[in-house]
Amino acid sequence: AAVHQHADPAPEVRPGRRRGLVARGLDALVDVRRRAAHRAQAGPGEEGGRLVLPLRALRRAQASLKANEELMRTSFEQAAVGIAHIAPATYRILMANDKFCNLLGYTQGELIGTDSRLLTPSDDMPAREAERAQVMSGRIKTSSSERPLTRKDGALVWINRNLSLARDLAGQPQYFISVIEDITERKRADQLLTLEHAVARSLANATSASAALIEVIRSL
């Protein structure tokens, strides 16, 4: 009898864990797609010289693959966060949803094929290279970091990024999955709060008004 494999149901999405769940959800969808493709492409088994995989089972596998591809495409395009697929060897952007493009000020046509490293400020590049190397080696499955990116207009935007790697059934790297969320306003608020605390300490420790002014200017 034919053996049918079923993917485990996706976990229930809980409020407040959107970024991590989107990344894990995409990983799960990629895994389901791989398994469905494997079932569809595998040759029929034999038992006593007879074919044991009926045609309708193959059709069900193909229908499952199509449905999973549609689900992944819809999740990718309609996600509330930016998502991009990036080639491991060249770092070129293979796919990017509208949220990802809009956050960086590019159209999809402009961004697809671009070396993603060009979006990273030069002083942040060593940390990003180390992050990608850890994910590529398998030491970590997903990396999360707060980092700046350079928009098309040259402005910096702060993002929280979850980076993972899609692999084929043989374990070979296929593409990085980069999930980003704009945190620029929060970073600005944090920087303002830090500055206010620094100014308050300077005023409290100053021995005179002129000394206080000097300390405030240094804090700026």
Backbone as ProteinMPNN parsed JSONL, in Angstrom:
{"seq_chain_A": "AAVHQHADPAPEVRPGRRRGLVARGLDALVDVRRRAAHRAQAGPGEEGGRLVLPLRALRRAQASLKANEELMRTSFEQAAVGIAHIAPATYRILMANDKFCNLLGYTQGELIGTDSRLLTPSDDMPAREAERAQVMSGRIKTSSSERPLTRKDGALVWINRNLSLARDLAGQPQYFISVIEDITERKRADQLLTLEHAVARSLANATSASAALIEVIRSL", "coords_chain_A": {"N_chain_A": [[0.842, -1.181, 0.0], [0.389, 2.259, -0.643], [2.359, 4.698, 0.975], [1.636, 7.577, 2.612], [2.949, 10.682, 3.397], [2.603, 13.234, 5.755], [2.883, 16.686, 6.407], [3.678, 18.154, 9.55], [1.237, 20.066, 11.362], [1.252, 23.657, 11.161], [2.501, 25.794, 13.802], [0.4, 27.596, 16.113], [-0.032, 31.054, 15.623], [1.093, 33.488, 17.791], [0.396, 36.625, 19.387], [2.874, 39.205, 19.498], [5.103, 37.738, 18.802], [5.831, 37.962, 16.194], [8.04, 38.362, 14.329], [9.858, 36.206, 14.776], [8.137, 34.015, 14.366], [7.332, 34.363, 11.737], [9.755, 33.9, 10.402], [10.26, 31.219, 11.206], [7.963, 30.068, 10.206], [8.269, 30.392, 7.449], [10.488, 28.739, 7.095], [9.285, 26.291, 7.687], [7.41, 26.102, 5.634], [9.089, 25.97, 3.428], [10.273, 23.507, 3.959], [8.041, 21.79, 3.779], [7.468, 22.161, 1.094], [9.769, 21.054, -0.088], [9.489, 18.362, 0.692], [7.074, 17.648, -0.525], [7.775, 17.979, -3.192], [9.714, 16.019, -3.364], [8.208, 13.7, -2.989], [6.617, 13.858, -5.276], [8.469, 13.609, -7.331], [9.794, 11.226, -6.905], [10.382, 7.906, -7.967], [7.941, 5.297, -8.626], [7.351, 2.701, -6.217], [8.094, -0.847, -6.053], [6.613, -4.025, -5.707], [6.951, -7.315, -5.665], [7.205, -7.115, -8.421], [5.084, -5.595, -9.156], [3.569, -2.386, -9.63], [3.203, -0.223, -6.911], [2.428, 2.303, -6.303], [-0.246, 4.121, -6.924], [-1.637, 6.006, -9.659], [-3.302, 8.06, -8.836], [-2.282, 8.729, -6.352], [0.116, 9.959, -7.011], [-0.918, 12.174, -8.314], [-2.201, 13.409, -6.185], [0.02, 14.112, -4.675], [1.218, 15.955, -6.401], [-0.785, 17.901, -6.464], [-0.719, 18.668, -3.812], [1.83, 19.789, -3.7], [1.478, 21.997, -5.414], [-0.454, 23.449, -3.978], [0.97, 24.04, -1.654], [3.014, 25.609, -2.706], [1.537, 27.816, -3.534], [0.581, 28.725, -1.081], [3.001, 29.426, 0.167], [3.843, 31.456, -1.566], [1.817, 33.381, -1.211], [2.106, 33.926, 1.539], [4.653, 35.012, 1.501], [4.373, 37.326, -0.128], [2.39, 38.837, 1.166], [3.224, 39.288, 3.717], [3.689, 41.067, 6.8], [6.162, 41.999, 7.308], [9.463, 42.698, 5.944], [10.788, 40.538, 3.476], [13.355, 38.655, 2.0], [15.027, 36.596, -0.398], [18.277, 35.39, -0.663], [21.158, 34.726, -2.556], [23.564, 32.356, -1.519], [26.21, 32.153, -2.496], [26.816, 34.433, -4.077], [25.566, 36.513, -2.843], [23.559, 37.931, -4.006], [20.32, 39.368, -4.419], [17.585, 37.341, -4.769], [14.803, 37.175, -4.597], [12.333, 39.463, -3.408], [9.943, 40.828, -1.242], [7.23, 43.283, -1.381], [7.243, 44.805, 0.981], [9.89, 44.67, 1.869], [11.236, 45.943, -0.265], [10.029, 48.521, -0.244], [10.804, 49.482, 2.244], [13.483, 49.992, 1.843], [13.432, 51.769, -0.196], [13.476, 51.037, -2.88], [12.374, 49.748, -6.103], [11.053, 46.511, -6.996], [12.207, 45.641, -9.372], [14.585, 47.094, -9.391], [15.89, 46.1, -7.156], [16.103, 43.285, -7.282], [18.631, 41.021, -8.05], [20.607, 42.668, -7.125], [23.644, 43.043, -5.279], [23.453, 42.192, -2.021], [25.192, 43.044, -0.077], [25.863, 45.621, -0.659], [23.993, 47.128, 0.565], [24.719, 47.324, 3.131], [26.305, 49.283, 5.608], [29.786, 50.089, 5.485], [31.312, 49.871, 7.875], [29.885, 48.069, 9.299], [30.116, 45.697, 8.047], [32.03, 43.533, 8.747], [30.813, 42.283, 11.014], [28.454, 41.354, 9.881], [29.381, 39.53, 7.974], [30.477, 37.593, 9.644], [28.173, 36.737, 10.906], [26.683, 35.587, 8.774], [28.421, 33.509, 8.121], [28.259, 31.831, 10.365], [25.601, 30.941, 10.195], [25.67, 29.655, 7.704], [27.494, 27.591, 8.187], [26.063, 25.994, 9.85], [26.251, 26.102, 12.563], [24.527, 27.727, 13.943], [20.979, 27.92, 13.594], [19.262, 30.05, 13.1], [19.867, 33.519, 12.943], [19.618, 36.494, 14.801], [19.566, 39.997, 14.732], [20.106, 43.489, 15.435], [20.52, 46.058, 13.195], [21.962, 48.521, 10.926], [20.787, 49.56, 7.666], [21.437, 50.78, 4.378], [19.479, 53.005, 2.648], [18.098, 53.608, -0.669], [18.177, 56.373, -1.072], [20.327, 57.07, 0.421], [19.997, 57.432, 3.125], [20.095, 56.103, 6.477], [18.493, 53.233, 7.768], [17.224, 51.594, 10.569], [17.011, 48.194, 11.359], [15.489, 45.175, 12.562], [16.736, 42.018, 12.082], [16.093, 38.69, 11.077], [17.912, 35.944, 10.158], [18.113, 33.087, 8.178], [18.816, 29.859, 6.655], [17.836, 28.237, 3.764], [17.83, 24.857, 2.826], [18.4, 22.083, 0.549], [17.079, 18.683, 0.152], [19.339, 17.178, 0.392], [20.845, 18.647, 2.072], [22.249, 20.749, 1.048], [23.098, 24.223, 0.667], [20.579, 26.516, -0.37], [19.338, 29.14, -0.417], [19.631, 32.185, 1.453], [17.274, 33.286, 3.883], [16.048, 36.298, 4.597], [14.532, 38.164, 6.999], [13.114, 41.156, 7.788], [12.42, 43.961, 9.953], [11.348, 47.257, 10.434], [12.88, 49.285, 12.787], [13.541, 51.847, 13.286], [12.362, 54.142, 14.512], [12.164, 53.313, 17.177], [14.879, 52.992, 17.8], [15.744, 55.638, 17.601], [14.301, 56.777, 19.701], [15.471, 55.409, 21.844], [18.101, 56.364, 21.671], [17.693, 59.072, 22.185], [16.768, 58.948, 24.82], [19.052, 57.957, 26.092], [20.778, 60.1, 25.671], [19.481, 62.1, 27.17], [19.785, 61.085, 29.753], [22.562, 61.223, 29.978], [23.007, 63.985, 29.852], [21.643, 64.769, 32.16], [23.239, 63.574, 34.132], [25.609, 64.972, 33.723], [24.89, 67.587, 34.43], [24.286, 67.211, 37.107], [26.751, 66.552, 38.206], [28.408, 68.671, 37.673], [30.483, 71.439, 38.625], [30.021, 74.083, 38.254], [28.073, 76.496, 36.36], [29.253, 76.964, 33.855], [30.919, 74.765, 33.611], [29.011, 72.789, 33.566], [27.776, 73.371, 31.135], [29.83, 72.777, 29.349], [30.07, 69.995, 29.754], [27.553, 69.151, 28.88], [27.703, 69.814, 26.171], [29.753, 68.064, 25.398], [28.393, 65.684, 25.753], [26.637, 65.752, 23.666]], "CA_chain_A": [[0.0, 0.0, 0.0], [1.186, 3.491, -0.697], [2.543, 5.395, 2.25], [1.517, 9.021, 2.418], [3.54, 11.477, 4.467], [1.901, 14.512, 5.976], [3.658, 17.659, 7.182], [3.068, 18.549, 10.824], [0.535, 21.357, 11.265], [2.023, 24.831, 11.577], [2.131, 26.26, 15.136], [-0.502, 28.745, 16.186], [0.666, 32.335, 15.724], [0.755, 34.227, 19.007], [0.783, 38.044, 19.318], [4.13, 39.588, 20.119], [6.222, 36.917, 18.345], [5.652, 37.981, 14.755], [9.25, 38.213, 13.537], [10.373, 34.854, 14.869], [7.198, 33.071, 13.783], [7.399, 34.489, 10.269], [10.962, 33.211, 9.952], [10.08, 29.776, 11.364], [6.897, 29.659, 9.296], [8.847, 30.264, 6.11], [11.302, 27.525, 7.098], [8.386, 25.138, 7.637], [6.833, 26.026, 4.296], [10.144, 25.475, 2.535], [10.437, 22.086, 4.219], [6.881, 21.105, 3.207], [7.626, 22.191, -0.357], [10.781, 20.074, -0.45], [8.967, 17.013, 0.87], [6.069, 17.4, -1.554], [8.493, 17.803, -4.452], [10.386, 14.723, -3.313], [7.199, 12.664, -3.222], [6.152, 13.938, -6.654], [9.526, 13.248, -8.267], [10.312, 9.89, -6.627], [9.81, 6.853, -8.794], [7.03, 4.4, -7.905], [7.962, 1.52, -5.641], [7.691, -2.111, -6.64], [6.425, -5.117, -4.762], [6.672, -8.493, -6.472], [7.119, -6.743, -9.822], [3.901, -4.783, -9.417], [3.623, -1.008, -9.172], [2.387, -0.081, -5.706], [2.054, 3.704, -6.148], [-1.253, 4.403, -7.94], [-1.548, 7.306, -10.315], [-4.0, 9.097, -8.066], [-1.396, 9.162, -5.274], [1.027, 10.916, -7.616], [-1.675, 13.403, -8.559], [-2.397, 14.074, -4.891], [1.299, 14.726, -4.3], [1.396, 17.13, -7.243], [-1.739, 18.916, -5.999], [-0.203, 19.163, -2.536], [2.951, 20.668, -4.019], [0.944, 23.239, -5.961], [-1.111, 24.18, -2.895], [1.998, 24.558, -0.753], [3.687, 26.701, -3.404], [0.643, 28.973, -3.499], [0.578, 29.202, 0.297], [4.27, 30.093, 0.419], [3.872, 32.701, -2.337], [0.926, 34.336, -0.558], [2.739, 34.323, 2.806], [5.804, 35.839, 1.145], [3.973, 38.622, -0.691], [1.496, 39.59, 2.033], [3.779, 39.39, 5.066], [3.762, 42.422, 7.359], [7.582, 42.318, 7.451], [10.206, 42.545, 4.707], [11.395, 39.219, 3.293], [14.145, 38.517, 0.774], [15.845, 35.402, -0.581], [19.599, 35.863, -1.086], [22.036, 33.635, -2.983], [24.7, 32.221, -0.593], [27.522, 32.283, -3.137], [27.036, 35.773, -4.636], [24.847, 37.466, -1.996], [22.602, 38.696, -4.802], [18.929, 39.201, -4.005], [16.842, 36.529, -5.721], [13.402, 37.57, -4.463], [12.081, 40.402, -2.317], [8.547, 41.249, -1.263], [7.022, 44.732, -1.446], [7.619, 45.426, 2.254], [11.354, 44.763, 1.865], [11.613, 46.963, -1.246], [9.57, 49.837, 0.195], [11.607, 49.906, 3.393], [14.78, 50.454, 1.356], [13.226, 52.801, -1.214], [13.704, 50.503, -4.217], [11.372, 48.908, -6.727], [11.523, 45.137, -7.092], [13.087, 45.549, -10.525], [15.891, 47.643, -9.037], [16.532, 45.371, -6.064], [16.41, 41.912, -7.677], [19.941, 40.91, -8.691], [21.57, 43.535, -6.449], [24.463, 42.464, -4.219], [22.877, 42.663, -0.756], [26.239, 43.66, 0.747], [25.891, 47.051, -0.954], [23.022, 47.77, 1.454], [25.3, 47.328, 4.471], [27.396, 50.247, 5.831], [31.083, 49.405, 5.472], [31.812, 49.559, 9.21], [29.08, 46.974, 9.85], [30.312, 44.527, 7.208], [32.645, 42.367, 9.413], [29.835, 41.596, 11.864], [27.481, 40.664, 9.021], [30.063, 38.386, 7.386], [30.572, 36.573, 10.686], [26.819, 36.236, 11.12], [26.345, 34.694, 7.664], [29.277, 32.325, 8.205], [27.715, 30.956, 11.4], [24.389, 30.307, 9.668], [26.077, 28.782, 6.602], [28.181, 26.417, 8.728], [25.115, 25.192, 10.606], [26.458, 26.251, 14.009], [23.249, 28.237, 14.415], [19.963, 27.798, 12.566], [18.742, 31.388, 12.809], [20.576, 34.619, 13.606], [18.812, 37.708, 14.955], [20.43, 41.134, 15.06], [19.675, 44.846, 15.109], [21.59, 46.567, 12.336], [21.54, 49.551, 9.969], [20.881, 49.347, 6.235], [21.466, 52.027, 3.618], [18.402, 53.13, 1.675], [18.471, 54.103, -1.989], [18.452, 57.802, -0.972], [21.517, 57.262, 1.24], [19.667, 57.487, 4.546], [20.193, 54.848, 7.208], [17.295, 52.743, 8.422], [17.554, 50.533, 11.513], [16.105, 47.061, 11.228], [15.75, 43.915, 13.261], [16.782, 40.999, 11.032], [16.244, 37.261, 11.337], [18.551, 35.342, 8.995], [18.194, 31.635, 8.186], [19.289, 29.309, 5.392], [17.06, 27.134, 3.2], [18.673, 23.817, 2.249], [17.656, 21.042, -0.141], [16.985, 17.431, 0.904], [20.702, 16.68, 0.627], [21.504, 19.541, 3.016], [23.038, 21.769, 0.36], [22.489, 25.564, 0.778], [19.816, 27.005, -1.506], [19.294, 30.6, -0.331], [19.356, 32.789, 2.746], [15.983, 33.946, 4.072], [16.256, 37.481, 5.434], [13.259, 38.759, 7.438], [13.49, 42.418, 8.436], [11.37, 44.845, 10.469], [11.842, 48.615, 10.676], [12.887, 49.685, 14.197], [14.218, 53.153, 13.296], [11.771, 55.042, 15.51], [12.544, 52.841, 18.505], [16.289, 53.301, 18.001], [15.843, 57.077, 17.852], [13.808, 57.022, 21.056], [16.495, 54.907, 22.766], [19.242, 57.287, 21.631], [17.278, 60.301, 22.864], [16.73, 58.669, 26.249], [20.445, 57.863, 26.528], [21.312, 61.459, 25.7], [18.873, 62.803, 28.303], [20.432, 60.603, 30.975], [23.925, 61.738, 29.992], [22.921, 65.406, 30.185], [21.258, 64.876, 33.568], [24.412, 63.254, 34.947], [26.577, 66.06, 33.577], [24.411, 68.724, 35.227], [24.353, 66.868, 38.536], [28.138, 66.445, 38.642], [29.158, 69.883, 37.341], [30.782, 72.328, 39.757], [29.575, 75.433, 37.919], [27.225, 76.549, 35.165], [30.099, 76.833, 32.667], [31.357, 73.371, 33.552], [27.841, 72.012, 33.163], [27.573, 73.592, 29.702], [30.878, 72.02, 28.645], [29.732, 68.573, 29.835], [26.396, 68.931, 28.022], [28.189, 69.835, 24.773], [30.456, 66.825, 25.182], [27.395, 64.62, 25.656], [26.029, 65.829, 22.344]], "C_chain_A": [[0.878, 1.231, 0.0], [1.259, 4.128, 0.665], [2.522, 6.878, 1.987], [2.081, 9.735, 3.623], [2.808, 12.799, 4.569], [2.77, 15.424, 6.812], [2.944, 17.954, 8.478], [2.371, 19.875, 10.676], [1.381, 22.488, 11.793], [1.585, 25.287, 12.95], [1.244, 27.481, 15.087], [0.287, 30.027, 16.39], [0.184, 33.068, 16.958], [1.189, 35.676, 18.864], [2.103, 38.272, 20.018], [5.322, 38.76, 19.688], [6.264, 36.875, 16.831], [6.931, 37.691, 13.992], [9.754, 36.782, 13.558], [9.458, 33.843, 14.217], [7.187, 33.156, 12.273], [8.596, 33.734, 9.742], [10.784, 31.702, 10.053], [9.003, 29.256, 10.433], [7.41, 29.48, 7.884], [9.723, 29.018, 6.023], [10.423, 26.289, 6.961], [7.787, 24.969, 6.253], [7.847, 25.511, 3.282], [10.325, 23.977, 2.705], [9.285, 21.285, 3.624], [7.009, 21.049, 1.69], [8.654, 21.162, -0.812], [10.214, 18.649, -0.391], [7.931, 16.669, -0.2], [6.731, 17.174, -2.908], [9.175, 16.448, -4.501], [9.396, 13.596, -3.584], [6.765, 12.651, -4.68], [7.185, 13.422, -7.643], [10.033, 11.821, -8.073], [9.633, 8.862, -7.519], [8.908, 5.95, -7.983], [7.777, 3.194, -7.368], [7.448, 0.268, -6.328], [7.558, -3.153, -5.54], [6.033, -6.345, -5.563], [6.5, -8.15, -7.929], [5.922, -5.885, -10.148], [4.121, -3.365, -8.919], [2.686, -0.85, -7.989], [2.002, 1.366, -5.45], [1.045, 4.047, -7.238], [-1.114, 5.813, -8.476], [-2.208, 8.392, -9.49], [-3.165, 9.589, -6.886], [-0.395, 10.183, -5.792], [0.327, 12.242, -7.861], [-1.928, 14.159, -7.264], [-1.12, 14.773, -4.444], [1.544, 15.994, -5.101], [0.461, 18.255, -6.832], [-1.284, 19.526, -4.683], [0.954, 20.128, -2.752], [2.455, 22.017, -4.523], [0.305, 24.093, -4.876], [-0.095, 24.79, -1.951], [2.773, 25.704, -1.392], [2.839, 27.965, -3.365], [0.6, 29.579, -2.095], [1.858, 29.96, 0.611], [4.34, 31.429, -0.319], [3.012, 33.773, -1.669], [1.532, 34.833, 0.748], [3.902, 35.274, 2.557], [5.357, 37.237, 0.745], [3.181, 39.467, 0.293], [2.013, 39.735, 3.455], [3.884, 40.846, 5.508], [5.202, 42.862, 7.608], [8.258, 42.129, 6.103], [10.881, 41.185, 4.638], [12.151, 39.206, 1.974], [14.853, 37.171, 0.788], [17.154, 35.845, -1.228], [20.486, 34.676, -1.41], [23.253, 33.539, -2.058], [26.054, 32.498, -1.231], [27.827, 33.716, -3.569], [26.421, 36.879, -3.8], [23.87, 38.344, -2.788], [21.179, 38.36, -4.374], [18.159, 38.481, -5.104], [15.368, 36.908, -5.762], [13.294, 38.56, -3.313], [10.615, 40.826, -2.387], [8.442, 42.773, -1.221], [7.479, 45.431, -0.175], [9.128, 45.64, 2.321], [11.793, 45.898, 0.94], [11.251, 48.364, -0.762], [10.405, 50.37, 1.346], [12.937, 50.5, 2.956], [14.666, 51.46, 0.223], [13.481, 52.35, -2.639], [12.43, 49.875, -4.775], [11.919, 47.48, -6.759], [12.502, 44.97, -8.253], [14.483, 46.059, -10.233], [16.64, 46.751, -8.049], [16.918, 43.945, -6.45], [17.73, 41.882, -8.459], [21.008, 41.775, -8.052], [22.363, 42.75, -5.402], [23.983, 43.042, -2.883], [23.916, 43.329, 0.139], [26.344, 45.159, 0.497], [24.918, 47.831, -0.072], [23.567, 47.933, 2.866], [26.376, 48.393, 4.597], [28.722, 49.512, 6.006], [31.576, 49.02, 6.868], [31.026, 48.435, 9.878], [29.338, 45.66, 9.115], [30.96, 43.343, 7.933], [31.657, 41.584, 10.276], [28.843, 40.802, 11.028], [28.109, 39.436, 8.368], [30.165, 37.248, 8.404], [29.211, 35.938, 10.944], [26.426, 35.238, 10.028], [27.158, 33.399, 7.727], [28.751, 31.335, 9.243], [26.476, 30.22, 10.903], [24.748, 29.299, 8.578], [26.705, 27.487, 7.126], [27.234, 25.494, 9.485], [25.298, 25.294, 12.105], [25.208, 26.83, 14.666], [22.249, 28.146, 13.267], [19.461, 29.161, 12.125], [19.529, 32.423, 13.599], [19.666, 35.836, 13.653], [19.708, 38.849, 15.391], [19.735, 42.442, 14.707], [20.822, 45.509, 14.357], [21.058, 47.666, 11.428], [21.638, 49.042, 8.536], [20.845, 50.706, 5.545], [20.356, 52.016, 2.57], [18.938, 53.652, 0.341], [18.84, 55.577, -1.934], [19.657, 58.113, -0.079], [21.255, 57.329, 2.725], [19.821, 56.108, 5.177], [18.846, 54.504, 7.83], [17.722, 51.591, 9.334], [16.516, 49.429, 11.4], [16.479, 45.966, 12.22], [15.671, 42.822, 12.197], [16.913, 39.602, 11.609], [16.776, 36.629, 10.056], [18.611, 33.827, 9.175], [18.597, 31.171, 6.792], [18.41, 28.141, 4.974], [18.021, 26.151, 2.544], [17.799, 22.809, 1.513], [17.681, 19.759, 0.679], [18.35, 16.835, 1.21], [21.476, 17.567, 1.601], [22.328, 20.631, 2.38], [22.332, 23.136, 0.45], [21.782, 25.961, -0.51], [19.766, 28.532, -1.522], [19.09, 31.015, 1.12], [17.941, 33.357, 2.736], [16.206, 35.079, 5.065], [14.898, 38.119, 5.726], [13.591, 40.006, 8.244], [12.253, 43.208, 8.875], [11.992, 46.196, 10.825], [11.741, 48.95, 12.168], [13.53, 51.07, 14.35], [13.679, 54.065, 14.387], [12.14, 54.607, 16.922], [14.0, 53.153, 18.803], [16.484, 54.781, 18.297], [15.38, 57.411, 19.261], [14.83, 56.559, 22.09], [17.691, 55.856, 22.827], [18.922, 58.594, 22.348], [17.265, 60.102, 24.373], [18.141, 58.579, 26.817], [21.075, 59.244, 26.646], [20.765, 62.238, 26.891], [19.518, 62.382, 29.614], [21.854, 61.151, 31.095], [23.945, 63.213, 30.383], [22.582, 65.588, 31.655], [22.443, 64.577, 34.481], [25.439, 64.378, 34.893], [26.177, 67.252, 34.435], [24.546, 68.448, 36.72], [25.788, 66.889, 39.05], [28.961, 67.714, 38.399], [29.34, 70.769, 38.57], [30.345, 73.762, 39.503], [28.735, 75.368, 36.656], [28.057, 76.364, 33.903], [30.584, 75.397, 32.503], [30.219, 72.472, 33.097], [27.61, 72.13, 31.664], [28.589, 72.791, 28.887], [30.535, 70.535, 28.622], [28.547, 68.245, 28.945], [26.814, 68.87, 26.563], [28.946, 68.544, 24.459], [29.487, 65.652, 25.019], [26.746, 64.587, 24.283], [26.953, 65.252, 21.276]], "O_chain_A": [[1.969, 1.24, 0.571], [0.292, 4.088, 1.425], [3.328, 7.379, 1.204], [1.721, 9.42, 4.757], [2.443, 13.4, 3.558], [3.336, 14.994, 7.817], [1.714, 18.0, 8.504], [2.848, 20.741, 9.942], [2.137, 22.318, 12.749], [0.399, 25.187, 13.265], [1.312, 28.291, 14.163], [1.177, 30.081, 17.238], [-1.019, 33.247, 17.144], [2.241, 35.946, 18.283], [2.415, 37.615, 21.011], [6.441, 39.016, 20.133], [6.681, 35.877, 16.244], [6.924, 36.854, 13.09], [10.045, 36.2, 12.513], [9.934, 32.905, 13.577], [7.049, 32.139, 11.594], [8.489, 33.009, 8.753], [11.11, 30.974, 9.115], [9.103, 28.14, 9.923], [7.034, 28.531, 7.196], [9.712, 28.317, 5.011], [10.752, 25.358, 6.227], [7.665, 23.853, 5.749], [7.515, 24.724, 2.395], [10.508, 23.253, 1.726], [9.505, 20.228, 3.032], [6.702, 20.031, 1.07], [8.441, 20.472, -1.809], [10.429, 17.842, -1.295], [7.905, 15.552, -0.716], [6.32, 16.304, -3.676], [9.214, 15.801, -5.547], [9.701, 12.654, -4.315], [6.565, 11.587, -5.264], [6.827, 12.86, -8.678], [10.641, 11.26, -8.983], [8.435, 8.957, -7.786], [9.083, 5.839, -6.77], [8.726, 2.716, -7.99], [6.483, 0.318, -7.091], [8.309, -3.147, -4.566], [4.92, -6.423, -6.083], [5.732, -8.812, -8.627], [5.749, -5.48, -11.298], [4.783, -3.158, -7.903], [1.532, -1.275, -8.034], [1.312, 1.645, -4.469], [1.445, 4.25, -8.384], [-0.548, 6.693, -7.827], [-1.724, 9.523, -9.449], [-3.315, 10.734, -6.459], [-0.087, 11.159, -5.108], [0.904, 13.307, -7.643], [-1.879, 15.389, -7.233], [-1.161, 15.879, -3.904], [2.017, 16.994, -4.561], [0.847, 19.424, -6.842], [-1.433, 20.726, -4.452], [1.052, 21.155, -2.079], [2.956, 23.061, -4.107], [0.491, 25.31, -4.846], [-0.264, 25.921, -1.496], [3.148, 26.659, -0.712], [3.366, 29.063, -3.184], [0.585, 30.8, -1.941], [1.818, 31.013, 1.247], [4.833, 32.418, 0.224], [3.42, 34.93, -1.569], [1.481, 36.028, 1.038], [4.11, 36.225, 3.309], [5.907, 38.226, 1.23], [3.282, 40.694, 0.266], [1.304, 40.258, 4.315], [4.133, 41.739, 4.698], [5.436, 43.98, 8.068], [7.706, 41.479, 5.214], [11.474, 40.729, 5.615], [11.651, 39.685, 0.956], [15.233, 36.667, 1.845], [17.15, 36.582, -2.214], [20.563, 33.725, -0.632], [23.917, 34.55, -1.83], [26.952, 33.023, -0.573], [28.965, 34.171, -3.446], [26.713, 38.056, -4.015], [23.412, 39.374, -2.293], [20.873, 37.223, -4.015], [18.091, 38.957, -6.237], [14.759, 36.956, -6.831], [14.07, 38.503, -2.359], [10.107, 41.146, -3.462], [9.444, 43.467, -1.047], [8.039, 46.526, -0.235], [9.587, 46.684, 2.783], [12.627, 46.721, 1.318], [12.062, 49.286, -0.854], [10.681, 51.567, 1.419], [13.464, 51.402, 3.608], [15.678, 51.956, -0.271], [13.682, 53.183, -3.522], [11.523, 49.515, -4.025], [13.117, 47.269, -6.57], [13.498, 44.255, -8.14], [15.462, 45.529, -10.757], [17.866, 46.655, -8.094], [17.947, 43.443, -5.999], [17.91, 42.636, -9.416], [22.186, 41.649, -8.383], [21.809, 41.889, -4.718], [24.096, 44.245, -2.649], [23.555, 44.102, 1.026], [26.855, 45.894, 1.342], [25.009, 49.054, 0.026], [22.954, 48.598, 3.701], [27.291, 48.422, 3.774], [28.77, 48.439, 6.607], [32.19, 47.967, 7.037], [31.45, 47.906, 10.905], [28.827, 44.617, 9.522], [30.487, 42.22, 7.76], [31.667, 40.353, 10.265], [28.435, 39.707, 11.415], [27.446, 38.409, 8.221], [29.964, 36.082, 8.064], [29.118, 34.732, 11.174], [25.899, 34.166, 10.325], [26.645, 32.322, 7.424], [28.795, 30.125, 9.019], [26.313, 29.026, 11.154], [24.186, 28.204, 8.539], [26.474, 26.413, 6.571], [27.567, 24.336, 9.734], [24.576, 24.639, 12.856], [24.868, 26.477, 15.795], [22.623, 28.278, 12.102], [19.259, 29.407, 10.936], [19.821, 32.227, 14.779], [19.018, 36.172, 12.662], [20.515, 38.699, 16.309], [18.895, 42.499, 13.808], [21.959, 45.52, 14.829], [19.855, 47.745, 11.182], [22.475, 48.192, 8.229], [20.285, 51.665, 6.076], [20.301, 51.131, 1.716], [20.088, 54.081, 0.245], [19.728, 56.008, -2.669], [19.975, 59.279, 0.152], [22.196, 57.288, 3.517], [19.696, 55.083, 4.507], [18.149, 55.374, 8.352], [18.489, 50.719, 8.924], [15.313, 49.683, 11.353], [17.626, 45.852, 12.65], [14.667, 42.706, 11.494], [17.723, 39.351, 12.502], [16.167, 36.76, 8.995], [19.096, 33.337, 10.194], [18.707, 31.974, 5.865], [18.25, 27.174, 5.719], [18.916, 26.55, 1.799], [16.609, 22.683, 1.802], [18.237, 19.737, 1.777], [18.504, 16.079, 2.169], [22.628, 17.278, 1.923], [23.033, 21.364, 3.073], [21.11, 23.205, 0.325], [22.312, 25.769, -1.605], [20.114, 29.153, -2.527], [18.466, 30.304, 1.907], [17.467, 33.847, 1.711], [16.515, 34.841, 6.233], [14.202, 38.56, 4.811], [14.271, 39.925, 9.267], [11.192, 43.133, 8.254], [13.051, 46.25, 11.45], [10.655, 48.906, 12.745], [14.009, 51.416, 15.43], [14.452, 54.693, 15.111], [12.403, 55.452, 17.778], [14.335, 53.535, 19.925], [17.296, 55.143, 19.149], [15.993, 58.234, 19.942], [15.038, 57.232, 23.1], [18.23, 56.118, 23.902], [19.774, 59.158, 23.035], [17.698, 60.978, 25.123], [18.397, 59.077, 27.913], [21.81, 59.526, 27.592], [21.511, 62.96, 27.552], [19.771, 63.215, 30.485], [22.297, 61.501, 32.189], [24.802, 63.641, 31.156], [23.152, 66.447, 32.327], [22.631, 65.252, 35.493], [26.068, 64.7, 35.902], [27.023, 67.859, 35.092], [24.88, 69.341, 37.499], [26.018, 67.213, 40.215], [30.092, 67.815, 38.873], [28.469, 70.84, 39.438], [30.302, 74.571, 40.429], [28.682, 74.345, 35.973], [27.624, 75.683, 32.974], [30.649, 74.878, 31.389], [30.424, 71.519, 32.344], [27.294, 71.147, 30.993], [28.248, 72.202, 27.862], [30.689, 69.881, 27.591], [28.519, 67.186, 28.318], [26.36, 68.01, 25.807], [28.796, 67.989, 23.37], [29.739, 64.737, 24.235], [26.352, 63.527, 23.796], [26.599, 65.235, 20.097]]}, "name": "protein", "num_of_chains": 1, "seq": "AAVHQHADPAPEVRPGRRRGLVARGLDALVDVRRRAAHRAQAGPGEEGGRLVLPLRALRRAQASLKANEELMRTSFEQAAVGIAHIAPATYRILMANDKFCNLLGYTQGELIGTDSRLLTPSDDMPAREAERAQVMSGRIKTSSSERPLTRKDGALVWINRNLSLARDLAGQPQYFISVIEDITERKRADQLLTLEHAVARSLANATSASAALIEVIRSL"}
